[in-house]
Amino acid sequence: MNKHRYCMKLSEDLKFLQTQCNNGRGLSCVDTMIMYLDADYFHTAKVVATNEWDKISGYPILAKYIQSNIL
């Protein structure tokens, strides 16, 4: 799978998972990751995930997916 398609898949998956967290509102830091993935900036999305891990780790559904696919 090429980089663009991989970033788009990650973005789509995160958008779906966001609806299951924080009463359907998701997390703003994950919204930021989605924005970078939509622009094909995987490395920057990874940096956001690393920097915001303290927030993300409180939501096991998102944390497991991000840990497995981005970090």
C-alpha positions as CSV (number, residue, x, y, z in Angstrom):
1,M,0.0,0.0,0.0
2,N,1.5,3.4,-0.9
3,K,2.0,6.2,1.6
4,H,-1.1,8.2,0.5
5,R,-3.5,5.3,0.7
6,Y,-2.0,4.3,4.1
7,C,-2.4,7.8,5.5
8,M,-6.0,7.9,4.2
9,K,-6.8,4.5,5.8
10,L,-5.4,5.7,9.1
11,S,-7.4,8.9,8.8
12,E,-10.7,7.1,8.1
13,D,-10.1,4.6,10.9
14,L,-9.4,7.4,13.4
15,K,-12.4,9.4,12.3
16,F,-14.6,6.3,13.0
17,L,-12.9,5.6,16.4
18,Q,-13.3,9.3,17.4
19,T,-17.1,8.8,17.4
20,Q,-16.7,6.2,20.1
21,C,-14.6,8.3,22.5
22,N,-15.3,11.3,24.7
23,N,-19.1,11.1,24.3
24,G,-18.7,11.1,20.5
25,R,-16.7,14.3,20.5
26,G,-13.3,12.5,20.2
27,L,-10.1,14.3,21.1
28,S,-8.8,17.5,19.6
29,C,-5.2,16.1,19.4
30,V,-6.5,13.2,17.3
31,D,-8.3,15.7,15.1
32,T,-4.9,17.3,14.6
33,M,-3.4,13.9,13.7
34,I,-6.3,13.3,11.2
35,M,-5.6,16.7,9.6
36,Y,-1.9,15.8,9.1
37,L,-2.8,12.3,7.8
38,D,-5.2,13.8,5.3
39,A,-2.3,16.0,4.1
40,D,0.0,12.9,3.9
41,Y,2.2,14.1,6.7
42,F,2.6,10.8,8.5
43,H,5.7,11.8,10.5
44,T,4.0,15.0,11.8
45,A,0.9,13.0,12.9
46,K,3.3,10.6,14.7
47,V,4.9,13.5,16.5
48,V,1.5,14.7,17.6
49,A,0.7,11.2,18.9
50,T,3.9,11.1,20.8
51,N,3.5,14.6,22.3
52,E,-0.1,14.0,23.2
53,W,0.1,10.5,24.4
54,D,-0.9,11.4,28.0
55,K,-4.3,12.5,26.6
56,I,-4.7,9.7,24.1
57,S,-3.7,6.9,26.6
58,G,-6.9,7.7,28.6
59,Y,-9.0,6.4,25.7
60,P,-8.1,2.7,25.3
61,I,-9.8,2.3,21.9
62,L,-7.8,5.1,20.3
63,A,-4.6,4.3,22.3
64,K,-4.5,0.7,21.1
65,Y,-5.1,1.7,17.4
66,I,-2.5,4.5,17.5
67,Q,0.1,2.4,19.3
68,S,-0.3,-0.4,16.8
69,N,-0.4,1.7,13.6
70,I,1.3,5.0,14.1
71,L,3.8,4.8,17.0
